[in-house]
Amino acid sequence: LGEGVLKVSPFSAAELSQALTHPGEPLLLTEASVALLRLLLDHSAQLASGQVPPPVDTRVVASTLQQLPPSGVVTRTNWPEVLRCVGWLLPEFHGDPACEAALLALQ
């Protein structure tokens, strides 16, 4: 597995397995998460057509993003916050109870 559409560093199946079972936040999973989020945001023109304002909900910490950001703003340190904000902007992300629970867990 390795470089391609996601542009992540090459890794083996054993490295992926170790990252999935390792406690904490392994670098490989962080890199993959950043790459997936950037890929999603690279198609933000398509996503923007379905974008909604963040919900007004006491369980949701105020979002600092009011629109989809460019993919270049996603880093290894801010990707969970960007994902949370993007999730509240796209109804597909919070229209399902499981997705909503995952977004609330990112706070």
KEKE-3310 file (N, C-alpha, C; in steps of 0.2 Angstrom, whole numbers, plus 5000, padded with zeros to 4 digits):
npx = (5004:5002:5008:4998:4982:4979:4991:4999:5013:5022:5016:5016:5005:5006:5011:5000:4991:4997:4996:4983:4980:4988:4989:4983:4987:4992:5005:5004:4989:4985:4991:4984:4971:4972:4975:4964:4954:4959:4957:4943:4940:4946:4936:4927:4918:4908:4903:4899:4887:4878:4879:4875:4871:4880:4872:4861:4864:4864:4873:4883:4898:4902:4906:4921:4922:4912:4910:4915:4932:4948:4958:4971:4972:4972:4980:4992:4989:4977:4967:4957:4948:4945:4938:4927:4921:4918:4910:4898:4894:4890:4875:4874:4883:4879:4866:4863:4860:4872:4883:4881:4884:4897:4903:4900:4908:4920:4923)
npy = (4994:5012:5027:5037:5041:5046:5051:5047:5041:5027:5011:4996:4981:4975:4986:4995:4986:4986:5000:5001:4994:4999:5009:5025:5039:5034:5039:5035:5033:5046:5053:5046:5050:5064:5065:5059:5068:5080:5076:5075:5088:5094:5092:5101:5110:5102:5098:5109:5113:5106:5111:5117:5129:5128:5119:5125:5121:5116:5106:5106:5113:5129:5132:5136:5137:5143:5140:5128:5124:5127:5113:5114:5119:5109:5101:5090:5092:5099:5092:5084:5095:5102:5092:5090:5102:5103:5092:5096:5106:5099:5090:5077:5071:5073:5068:5056:5046:5039:5045:5058:5056:5053:5065:5073:5067:5071:5084)
npz = (5000:4998:4991:4980:4975:4988:4992:5003:5014:5009:5016:5025:5026:5038:5046:5046:5053:5065:5068:5070:5081:5091:5106:5108:5097:5082:5071:5057:5056:5058:5047:5037:5040:5038:5025:5019:5023:5016:5003:5002:5004:4993:4984:4987:4980:4975:4987:4993:4988:4995:5007:5024:5036:5052:5065:5078:5093:5109:5113:5104:5102:5098:5081:5073:5059:5046:5033:5020:5021:5012:5006:5010:5022:5032:5044:5053:5066:5067:5061:5067:5073:5061:5054:5062:5061:5048:5047:5054:5045:5034:5030:5028:5036:5049:5049:5053:5068:5073:5066:5071:5084:5084:5079:5090:5099:5095:5100)
capx = (5000:5006:5007:4993:4977:4979:4997:5002:5019:5020:5016:5014:4999:5008:5012:4993:4988:5000:4994:4976:4980:4992:4985:4985:4986:4998:5007:5001:4982:4985:4993:4979:4965:4973:4975:4957:4950:4961:4954:4936:4939:4947:4930:4922:4913:4902:4900:4896:4880:4873:4881:4870:4874:4880:4866:4861:4862:4868:4878:4888:4903:4902:4910:4924:4921:4906:4910:4920:4939:4952:4961:4978:4972:4972:4987:4992:4987:4971:4962:4950:4944:4942:4933:4921:4917:4915:4904:4892:4892:4887:4870:4875:4888:4875:4859:4862:4862:4879:4887:4880:4887:4904:4904:4900:4914:4926:4923)
capy = (5000:5018:5033:5036:5046:5049:5054:5045:5038:5019:5007:4988:4979:4974:4993:4997:4982:4989:5006:5000:4991:5003:5014:5032:5041:5033:5044:5032:5034:5053:5054:5044:5055:5071:5064:5058:5075:5084:5073:5077:5095:5095:5092:5105:5113:5098:5097:5116:5114:5103:5114:5120:5133:5124:5118:5129:5116:5117:5101:5107:5119:5134:5130:5142:5138:5144:5137:5123:5127:5124:5107:5116:5121:5103:5098:5084:5095:5102:5088:5083:5100:5103:5087:5091:5108:5101:5087:5100:5110:5094:5087:5069:5069:5073:5066:5049:5046:5037:5051:5064:5054:5053:5072:5076:5064:5075:5090)
capz = (5000:4998:4987:4975:4976:4995:4994:5010:5013:5008:5022:5024:5030:5045:5049:5046:5058:5071:5070:5072:5088:5095:5110:5107:5090:5078:5065:5051:5056:5058:5040:5033:5041:5035:5017:5017:5024:5011:4997:5003:5004:4986:4980:4991:4975:4975:4994:4995:4985:5000:5014:5028:5042:5058:5069:5084:5097:5115:5113:5099:5103:5092:5075:5070:5052:5043:5026:5019:5021:5007:5009:5012:5029:5036:5046:5058:5073:5067:5057:5071:5073:5054:5052:5066:5058:5041:5048:5055:5039:5029:5033:5027:5042:5055:5048:5056:5075:5074:5064:5076:5091:5082:5079:5097:5102:5093:5104)
cpx = (5004:5004:5002:4988:4978:4986:5000:5009:5018:5021:5014:5008:5000:5009:5005:4990:4991:4997:4986:4975:4984:4988:4988:4984:4992:4999:5003:4993:4981:4986:4987:4973:4966:4973:4968:4953:4952:4957:4947:4936:4942:4941:4924:4917:4907:4899:4897:4889:4875:4875:4876:4874:4874:4874:4867:4859:4867:4874:4884:4892:4903:4908:4914:4924:4914:4905:4916:4927:4943:4956:4968:4978:4973:4979:4986:4989:4980:4965:4956:4945:4941:4937:4927:4917:4914:4909:4898:4890:4888:4882:4871:4879:4884:4868:4857:4864:4870:4884:4887:4884:4895:4907:4904:4906:4920:4927:4928)
cpy = (5006:5023:5032:5042:5050:5053:5053:5041:5030:5016:5000:4987:4978:4981:4996:4993:4985:4995:5006:4998:4995:5008:5021:5034:5040:5038:5041:5034:5042:5055:5052:5048:5061:5070:5063:5064:5080:5082:5075:5084:5098:5095:5096:5109:5109:5098:5104:5117:5111:5106:5118:5124:5128:5124:5123:5124:5117:5112:5102:5114:5123:5132:5137:5143:5139:5142:5132:5126:5124:5118:5109:5118:5115:5101:5092:5086:5097:5098:5086:5089:5102:5098:5088:5097:5106:5096:5091:5104:5105:5090:5079:5067:5069:5071:5059:5049:5044:5042:5057:5062:5055:5061:5075:5073:5068:5082:5090)
cpz = (5000:4994:4981:4976:4982:4996:5001:5009:5013:5015:5020:5028:5037:5049:5050:5052:5065:5073:5072:5079:5093:5099:5108:5099:5086:5072:5059:5050:5055:5050:5036:5034:5038:5027:5015:5018:5018:5004:4997:5002:4997:4982:4984:4986:4975:4982:4995:4993:4991:5007:5017:5033:5048:5062:5075:5089:5103:5116:5109:5101:5097:5087:5073:5063:5050:5036:5026:5018:5015:5010:5012:5019:5034:5038:5051:5064:5073:5064:5061:5071:5066:5052:5056:5063:5052:5042:5050:5050:5034:5032:5033:5033:5048:5055:5051:5063:5077:5072:5069:5082:5090:5082:5086:5101:5101:5096:5110)
residu = (LEU:GLY:GLU:GLY:VAL:LEU:LYS:VAL:SER:PRO:PHE:SER:ALA:ALA:GLU:LEU:SER:GLN:ALA:LEU:THR:HIS:PRO:GLY:GLU:PRO:LEU:LEU:LEU:THR:GLU:ALA:SER:VAL:ALA:LEU:LEU:ARG:LEU:LEU:LEU:ASP:HIS:SER:ALA:GLN:LEU:ALA:SER:GLY:GLN:VAL:PRO:PRO:PRO:VAL:ASP:THR:ARG:VAL:VAL:ALA:SER:THR:LEU:GLN:GLN:LEU:PRO:PRO:SER:GLY:VAL:VAL:THR:ARG:THR:ASN:TRP:PRO:GLU:VAL:LEU:ARG:CYS:VAL:GLY:TRP:LEU:LEU:PRO:GLU:PHE:HIS:GLY:ASP:PRO:ALA:CYS:GLU:ALA:ALA:LEU:LEU:ALA:LEU:GLN)
# end
